[in-house]
Structure formats: C-alpha cells, structure tokens
Amino acid sequence: MELKRFDLLWRSSPAETCLHDGAELEVREASLNVGGPRAERYVVDLARCPQCGQWQGPLPLVYEIMEDFGWDASDIGGFAVEEEPATAGLELGGAALPWAAFGEQMQGGQMQGVQEASGGPVPTGEEIRSLGQTSATWEVAQAPATWIKQEIGEEAGEAVLGYVAVVHGLALARWTDMKAGAPFEAEELGALVRRAAEAPHPPAKPTRPRQVRVREEALASALKSELSGLDIDAEAGQVPLADEALGEITSMLLGHSAPPVFAEESEEEIRAFTETATRLYEREPWARTEGDRFLGVKVREDGDWFFANVMGQIEESPGLSLFSDWLSVCRFVHNQRSPFLALAEEFGLAEELGPLGEMAGFAPADPLEAAGGLEALSLSERDLLHPLDAERLGALSIDPPVQRGPVGGKYPVPVRFESGAGPVAPRFSLETYRLVAEALLLALERRSATPVTSIKTTLEIGGTEVSLRYPSDGTERPWAGPPGYRLLLEGHDEDLHSPSRIPKGERLVIEAPARALYKDAAKALGDFHDQIYEATLIHEATLREQGRAASPARLWDDTASRRNPSPRVGDLAELSRPGGLEVEIGGGAFELRVEEALEEAPEEIQIGWASSG
C-alpha cells in the first residue's frame, strides 16, 4: 500500500518532509472535522505537502480527541480537512494502514480491512526470482500487539489477541500485517517476505534479500523451507530493528498503555508471584488492618526501608500499594480531595456552595501529582493485560488465579501511574511484591487480634530476610544528619489579637530533634499559644526529584487525624533548600525556614518568641 494514496495521513511522530516525495512540509492552521458519535470541529495545525497536496498530522492529536470524548478508533467514521472529506490513513513505522481498518481492528471482527490492506495475491516465486538480489539480511518478527473483540461466531463478544508481523530492511519497515487470534505461521511469514520484496512500503524499492533472520530456531528452519526456492536463506538471531518497529506499532494500537510486567520474567518468579498474590487476595488482609496506617518494610539486611499500605477497607480496589519513600506517603495522604466536595459535585451542587465549596475542595495538589506517582498490586481482567503479558501467562497455562467473590476471574498485576506520564513500568520487582505479601500474611497468621495493632518482626522468606514495622511512622529509616535543627516561623500580621496569627516583626523559634515528627511540632505550637489551633505544613516544590515544577502540596494536615503520616524535622531540612515551606495557621500562610543545624539537639521540642530584627 502506498502512503500517498491518502488525503490525510496521521503520523506517529512529527516530521518536516513528506514521506513519499521528500518535499518540505508546510505547517498551517486548518479546520478538522471528526465524524464520531457526534460531529466535532477543531482548528489545528496540520502539515501539507506542496507537491502532492497530502495533509499530514500528528497521531497523538487524534488520541487526545478520542480521550476528550471517551471514543476509540472504531467510533471515528471519517475526517474532513477545510470542509473537504479526506480519506485517512495511519502511518505505522513506515507502513500504512487505512483508518477504517484501524477502527475495525479496535472494534473487533476478523480483520478483513487489514487483510485487504495487504493487497492482491501473493507474488509468485518466478516474480520474486526476477528481482535483483542484495547482500542484506532482513529481520522478521511478530508479537501480540492489541486486543480484538470478536463480533461473529461462537466466540462473539470475547477479546482475542491480535498479532502484528513486520519485515524490516536495513533502514525501515518494508511490510507489516495483522492477524487475529493466533501467531503467524511460517507459510504466512514467507508470504510477507515475498510482499516486502515485490511491493515494499515506500520509499523502499523492490528487491530480495540474501537472507532473513527470526528469533526462534524452529521458525528459522520452517521459514528456510518456505524461501528455499527463492534463493533466500533463513537464520535465527536477534532482531532489534524489527522489535523496535513492533514496539512503536503496539504503542500506537494500545494508545497510552503501561509496559508489560511479566514478559521478561522467569517462569519460576511468575509462578511464585502469582501463587503468593492469590493467597493475599484469598486471605483478605485488609479485613485485619487499618487503611490509614502504613507498613515499614526492609528487604535484606542491607536494604533500604520502603513503605506499604493494605488497600480495600472502604470499598476501594483491594490490593497492596508500595511507596519508595516516606515523603511520598505524606504527600499522597494529605492531598486527598474533600469527600464533602465530591458528594456535592455528585449531586450537582458544587457551584452553589460558594466560598464553602472552595474551602472544602481546597488542596494545593491532587494526590497523584503531590506524591509524584502511585504504585500498587491490583487486579486485572485478562483482556486488560498488556498483550505481551497475556501471551506470556497463556504460554505458561496460568489462568486467572483469583476466583473468590467480586474479584474472581482476575489476574494480580503490579501497576504504576506517574503524574504527567500516566502508566509506566513499576519500580518494585515481582520478587519484592512477593516477599512483602508473604511476610505480611505470615505476620498476620501469628496474631489473633482484629484489627492487628502492632507488628515488629523480621522473617526469613525463602532465604531472604524481610523486616516489618506496623504501624510505621517513617522513623525506621536511619538518620545520618545533624542531631537537631532550629526552625523559624515568620509572622506578617499587624494585629497581635487576630486569631491564629503571628504578629508582624515577630517570629517563633522552634528547636527540635532531627528525628522528631512535624506533627509533634504542630501539637507543641498549639500547646505553646492557644490561638495556634492548627499548623498545616505545605511544601512549594513537591516534585523536585522529577526535575520539574509542580503545584504545592500538603505534607501534614493538622485538621486530619493525628495518626496520619508526618515528615521528620530532618526531612524538612532536606526539602527547604530547593523549595519553600509554609505553615498554614487559621487560613493564613506563614513562612517556615530551617535556619540551622544544631550540634546538640534538645530532648523535646522547644518553642519561644523572638524578634524578626
């Protein structure tokens, strides 16, 4: 199929030149009509080739449109540019696919549109032998790349894996094709090699290679038989170019999807993880733990402490969330949206609340942005797994292991979402999830109380030492810095008698041990001055570790339960350099500065007045 046959070509990445004639593209503002469940009109920047007149646009733009309205590709019936209907195509790694065929693929069916895109009969052996031959080796690879919902037959309504195969030359993909339900056989791959030789995707020219390379020995042997009459050899080996093209195609077909988590893991670890995660869901540890308390975890004697939370107590999706550091825990917990406002929004009353609604809904950042990311063990339907994960689990004959209750028929899967990036690869390994789950279950077995109020133990799990502390306050982490700090809380209010105010020209001096919790400092402030009845802590640069600006976030909310997580004073010293700290008292914000380290820290938090001069 030629790329130039389309009036409008959606491209996977921005480009400056036309794909088929090399002319420099001209970017201009144009009207774009999208025919979906309802017609939508946009004014966008599109590129146009001055020679062939083809419009070209970035594929992410279409994904944004679909996300805006909750559509998928099958919902879009067509496009028009500058009010003129336009035949649309999708560029996949140098190959082309009609938008209609892409929509069929997303919707289901037997991929007739894609098969038609393959174009005409397979070239004969005589036609291939008549082509000139180069010394090149082409790479041939295939992979499950998407899910296809069956529309007909006994399996109607079920989702099956859709496989994509690519024949890649020295510089670009020469041919791609899709197939539903099963991998391509050697005979079918041989036909793709013939098509790639006789009528490759532009700008490649017709030719035949000296040999082709595939990953598997058995497939190489079968393909050698298919191509022997064409004087084309086949070998087994690495196919990095084809794999890269498959990755790009899979990314586009799935949209914004998390990478696979099982595909590269050993069979032993996958089975061990699945067995342990299944026991976790069957024994329901959330029924014996409290949702607002956290578990400190250290894997191996020389490992770092990290933190876990058992989810599922309040109708949330049951599972196990993991946090790599305590500040992420604080940021996530203290930036939850107000349930009062959420309820008002549900009943359509948010606008009528006025200032009360603004106060109820106030949060400097949403929890995901504030924490930077959220990672958890969750449950997934089979057709929501990454296709590579589904194939891997299928090859190991691992059926959905969790069968009980409302979570029955699902797979346990680690997932991670990051602010601004969406789903990404988990930071924690399958082994870590397994060890945490096994240690937690074993610790709960040894305790009869419900809810469990305390865990302080070190267990050996399969030869690996795992330490647990519950409830954790984040102080398990060793502290190697100064023993204490002096903090200054600056005033800015002229009226000494205003509730919860620090007068202008005055400051509060706080001296505290580095390991002391800020929530204890907040309590000490209230005890010191009866008008300081709350002292919420806010940090202005919540995502400095990601190297980008972000909204402020609460690190401690004095209006919440004092059981909720709090940073240490030493943590504030680390934060105060790249971003400011504020204390919110009675609706007013006051600067909090970590003034200096103390060579000798007081045994308890001490507070006193001082002049700003």
N, C-alpha and C positions, 0 to 999 in steps of 0.2 A: 504494500500500500504506500502511496506517495504522500509525503507530508503536505505537499502543495495543493492537494485536492480539496482541502477545507477552506472555507471563507474565514473561519475563526479557529485559531489553534491555541489551546491552553497549554502553556509550557511549565515544566516542573520548577524551573529556576529562571531568573531574569537573563536576558541576552541582548546583545547590541546589534547582531547581524541576523539576517534571515537564514533559516536552517537549510533551505534548498537552493537558493541562488547567491547567498553570501552578501547581499546588499545591506547597507547600513539602515537599520530600522529608524523610523521617525516616531517619537512618542508624542501623542496628542490627547487632549481631552475629548471623550466621546460618550454618547449615551449608550447604555447597555440595557436591553430588555431581557428579563429572565422569565421564561414561561414555566411556572411551577403550579402548585395547587391554587395559587392566585398569581396574577401578573405583577411583577415588581420591576421598577425602573431605577437605574443608577446612572450617575455621571462619574466616570472613572478614567484613569489614564491607561490607554492601550497603545501598543506599538503597531505601526503599519509599514509594510514593505513598499517602497516607492516603485519597485519594478513589477512585482506580481499582484500587488494590491491586497495581499492577505493581512488580516488583523491578527495580532498575537498578544496574548495576555498572560499574567502570572496565575498559575493554578491555585495558589493559596487564596487569591481573591474569591474564587468560587467556593472554596471551603468556608471562608468567612460568611458568605451569603447563606450557604446551607446551614451553618451553625446559628446564624441570626434567627432563622425561621424554623429550625428543627427539621430541615429537609435532608434527604440523602440524594445521591446522584439519580436514582430512579424517579424522583419526584420532578426533576427538571426535564421538561419536554423539548426545549429548544431555546435558542438565543436570537436576538436581533441587535445589530450594531447600526447606529444612526438611522433607526427605524426600518432597516432593511433586514429581512430574515437571513440568517447566516448558518450554513452547515458547519458544525463544530466538531473538532477533533481534540484528542488528548495525546500529548507527546510523552512517551514512556521511555526514557533512556535512549533517545534517537529513533525509536519506533513510534508508530501512530496507531491510535485506536479511536473509532468513531465515538462521540459522546453517547449516542444511543446505545451502542454496545456496552459501554462502561455502565450506563444506567441499568441495562439488563443484568449485567454481572452483579451489581449491587442488589438488585431486586430478587434475582434467582433465575429459575429456568435452567435450560440445558446449554446456555452459552451459544445459542445459534448465531447471534450477532457477531460474536468474537470469531466463530469458525468461518463465517462469511468473510470476515476481515482478512483471513489467511489468503484468500484469493485464488480461485481457479484450481485446476488439477495439479497434483504434484509433478514437478518436472521429471521427465524420463531419464534413464541412465545415459542414453545417447545425447540428450541435450546437455547434461552435466559434463560428460566427457569432452564435448566440443568446446567447453570454456577453457581459457588459459589457466594454468596452474601456478600458484606461488609457493614459496617455501614456508608460508605462515602456518602456525598452529592456532586453530580456533578453539575457544572454550565453550563447552555446552553444559549448562546446569539448569536445574529446576528446583522449585521449593513451593510448599503451600504458602499462598500469599494473601488469602482472604477467605471469607465465608460466603457461601451461596445458598440461599433459601430455595429449596425445591418447590416448584409450582405444580408439577404433574406427577402422576404415578402413585405407587404405594407410599412413597416417602414424601409426599406433598406436605409442605409446612416444616419439614426438617431442614436444618442447616448442614451442609456438607462442605468439606474443604475444597477450595478452588486452587489449582496448581498453575504456576506460571513457569514457562520454559524460555530460555534465552540462548541464542547462538551469538557469541561475542567474538569480533575480529580483533585486530591489533589495536584499534583505537575506539571503536564504537560497536554498539549492538547492531548486528546485521538482520536479526529476526527475533520476534517474540510471539508467543501464543499462550492461550489459556485453556484449561480443561477442568471440568467439574468432577469431583468425586473420587478420583484416583490419579496417581502419578502417570506421567507419560511413559509408554513402553519404548523399548529400543527401536522398534519399527517406526513409531511416531516421531521420535527424535531424529531418526535418519531422514524422515521426510522434511523436518525443519531445516536440517543441514542442506538438503537439496534446494529448498526455497531460498535459504540465505545465500546460496551460491548463484542461483539463476536470476533472482529478482530481489536483491537486498534492499533494506530501508536506505533511502538517500541520506548522505551523499556517497555511500559505498557503491562500488562498481561490481558488476558480475565477474566472478572468478571462483575457482575452487581451491581449497587449501591442500597442503601436503598431508596434514593430519588434524584430528580433533582430539580434545582432551576432556575427560569427565572425571568426577571424583572417585567413583567406585570401580573396582577391578572387574566385577561381574558385568556391569553395564558396558564397560570398555570392550570386553570380549564380545558381547552381543552386538554392539554398535560396529565393531570391526567387520563382523559378518555382513551387516546391512550395507556397509560402504565399500566392501572389498572390490566390487565390480566397477567402482568409480576411481580406483587408484587413490583412495583416501584412507590412511591408516587411523587407528584409534588407540589412545593410551589412557592410563589412569594417573591422576596427579592433582595438584592444587589448581583451582580456577578462580583466582582473585578478581579478575575483571568481570566475569560473569556473576560472581557472588555480589559484587558492588552494585551491578545493574539490578539484580534481583532485590537487593535491599531498598533501592530507590523506588522500584515499582511497588513493592509491598507497602512501603511508607505511604505512597500516594493512594493505593487502593484502600488501605485501612484508615486513612486520614491521620489524625493525631493519636497514635496508639503507643502504649508502653512497649519497650523492647521485651523479647522473650526472657523468661527466668529459668526454664527447665532445659532448653535446647542444648546447652553446652555442659550440663551437669552429668556426673556419672550415674549409672543405673543404681548403684548402691546408695548414693546420697539421696536420689529422688525417692527411692522406696522407703528409706529410713525417715525422711522428712514427712512423706505422705502418711506413714503409719503413726508418727507422733502427733501430727496436726489433727488426724482423725480422732485420736484419743482425747486431744484437747477439746474438740467440739462436742464429743460424746459425754465428757465428764462435766462440762459447763462450769468452769472455774469462776465465771462472772457471778454465779449464784452464791459464792462464798467469799468474794472480795468486794471492796467498795470502789466505785468508779472514780471518786475524787482523790484516791490515793495511788501512789506510784511505787514501783518496784525497782530498787537499785540492783544492777546485775554486773558481775565481772566474770568473764570467761578466761580461764587460765590465770595462774598466779601473777604473771607479768602483764595481764591485760588491763585495759582502761575501763573504768566504770561507765556504764551507759544505763538507760532507764526504760522501763516498760510499764504499760498500763493495760489492764484487762478490760476490754470493752464488752458491753452487752447488758448492763444493768438497767438501762432506761430506754428500752426499745430501739437502741441503736444497733447497727450491724455487729454481731458478736465477733470477737477476734482478739488480736494482741497487737497493740501499737508499740513501736520502738522509737526512742529518741537518742541521738548520739551525744547530746549534752543537756545539762540541767537548764540552761537559759532557754533552750527551745521549748522545754516543758513549761517554764514560766510564761513565755510569750504566748504559747498556744492556749493555755488555760485562762489567762487573764484578758484575752481579747475576744471571748465569745460574745456573740450578739445577744442583746437582751431578749429573753423569752417573752417579755411584755410587748415589745415592739413587734416581734414575729407574729404573735397572736393577733395584734391589731392589724397587721398587714394581711393576714389570712382572711380577716373579716372586712377588709377594705376600709379600715378606719384610721390608717396611719396619718393621712393628711389632716384629719380632724383633731388630732392630739395637740397640734401646735407645739409650743416650747416643751411641753411634757413629752411629746413624742421624740423630739430632738434629744432630750436628756436621756430617755430610756434607750434610744438607739445608739447613743454616742459610743464609739470605740475608735481609737486612733488608727487601728489597722484591723483587717479581718484575720481570723486565727491562722489561716494558711500563709498569708503574707507575713504576719508577725513572726511565726515560727520559721519561716523560710521554706518549710516543707513538712510533709506528714507521711509517715511510713507505717504500714500495718499488714498483718496477716488477715486476709479477707477471704470471702467465698465467691466463686465464680461459676456461672453456667459454662458448659463445655463450649458453646458457640460464642462465648465472650473471651475465651482464651486467645492469646496470640496464636496464629496458625502453626507456627513452628513448635510451640508448646503442646498444642493439641496433637500434632503428628508424633511428637516425642512420647507423650503419655500413651497414645494409641499403640505405638510400636512396642511399648513395654506392657501392653494389655492392662493398664491401670485405669479402671473405671472410676466414676465419681465415688470416692470413699465415704463421704459424709452422707449418711442416709436418714438420720433422725430428724423428726419434727419439721419445722418450716424451712430448715436449711438443707433438707435432704436432696440428694442428687447433684451436689455441687463439689467443686474442687477447691481445696485450700491453696491460696496463691499469695505470696508477698507482693505488695504493690507500693509505689511511692509517687506522690504528687509534689511538685515544687512550684512555688509562686513564680508566675511569669513563664514557666516552661511546660507545665502540665505533667502528664505521666512520664516518668523516667525510670531508669533501672534502679532497683533497691540498693541501698548502701550496705545492708546487712545480708550475709550469705544464708543459703538454706541451712547450713550447719548451725549458724548462730540461732536462727529461729527454732531449730530442732532442740538445741541444748537448753534454751530458755524455757521452752514448753515442757520438756521432760523434767527439768529441775523444779519448775513451778508445780507440776502435777505431783511429783514425789513429795515436795514440801507440804502440800495441802493434804496428802494422804496421811501424813504423820500428825495432823492436827484435827481435833474433833469439834472445835468451836465453829459456829457460823453466825456472823461473819468472822473470818480469821482476823485477828487483831495484830499479830506480830509474827514475822519470820526473820530469823537471823541465823543463817546456816551456810555451810559450804559443803557441797555434794560432789561426788565423783560420778560423772555420766560417761560411760564407755571409755574410761581412762582420761577424761578431761575434767578438770576442776572448775566448778561453777559456784560462785558466791551469790547469795540473795540477801537483800535487806528490804523489809516491808514493815511499816510504811517508810519510804525513803524521804528524806528532806534535802537530798542533794549534797550532804556534807560527807558522804563516803569518799568522795574524791580527795586525794591528798592535796595539801596546800603547802607550796614551797616558797611563797612570797613573804613579805613583811608580816609580823605578828598582828599588826593593827593599823588603822587609818583614822585620820581626822577628816570629818566631812563638814562642810559649811552650807547652811540653808539660808539663802539671802532673802531679806524682806524687801517690799516695794510699796507698802500701803501706808498712807499718812496717818490713818486713824487707828490708834492703839486699841480702841474698843470694838472695832469691827470683828464679828465672829470669825474665828479660824484664820486670823491674819497675823503676819509678822510685820511689825512696823517698818516703814522705810528708814534706812540708816541703821537698822539692827540686823543681827544675824544670830542664828542658832548654831552652836558648835557641838558637833556630835563626835565623840571618841568611842571607837568600838573595836573589838577583836576582829580580825580579818575573816574568821570562820563564823562570826555572828550572822544570823539571818536578818535581812532587811525588815521582815515583818515584826521582829522583836524591836528593831529601832522605831518602827511606826507605833508600836504599843508604848514604847518608852516616851515618845513625843507626846502622846495623849496623856500619859501619867504626869509628864512634866508641866504641861499647860492645858488646862481643861477646855480651852477654846480650840485646840487642835484635835478635833474628834475624828479626823481621817487623814491619811497620808499616802495616797496612791502614788506609786512610782512609775514614771514614764521615761522611756529611752527614745531619743530622736533618730538614731541610726540603727534600726533593728536588723538590717541585713548586710552589715558591713562585711561579713565573711563571704558573701556572694559578690562583693566589689561593686555594688550598685546602690543608688539611693532608694529609700523606701519611706513609707509613712511612719510616724512614731508608733510605738506600741507600749502597752502597759506591761510592766514586769511584775508588779504587785498591785492588787486592787484591794484596798482596805475595806471596801464595802462587801467583799465576798467573805466566805468562811476563812477563818484563820488557819484551817487545816490545808488550805490550798498552797501550792508550791511558791517558794520565795527564793530570790537570789541571795548569796552571801555578800557581805560588805566587800570582801576581796574581789568578787565578781564585778562589782560596780567600779572598782579601781581599774579593771581591765577595759570596761566599756566607756569610761568617761573620756578617754583620750580621743577616739575617732568620732564620738557623737555626744551631744549634750544630754544631761539628766535633768529631769524636772520632778518636783513633788507637787501633787495637786491637793490643796487643802481647802475644803469648803467651796469648791468651784474656782478657786484662784490658783494659778501656776506660779511656783517659786523655783528658782534655780538651785540645784543641788550640785556642789562641787566636791570632788575628792581632793582635799587640799594637800595632804602629805602623808607619807607612811610614818608609823610610829615604831621606834626601836623597842619600846616596851608597851605592850597593849594592856589596857585595863581588864580586869576580870569580868566586869559587867559594862554595859553601855552607859556612858555618861553624857549628860546634856547640860549646856549652860548658855547664857546670853553673852553676846559680845557686840562691840560697836563695829560697824562697817568701815569706819575711818581707820 
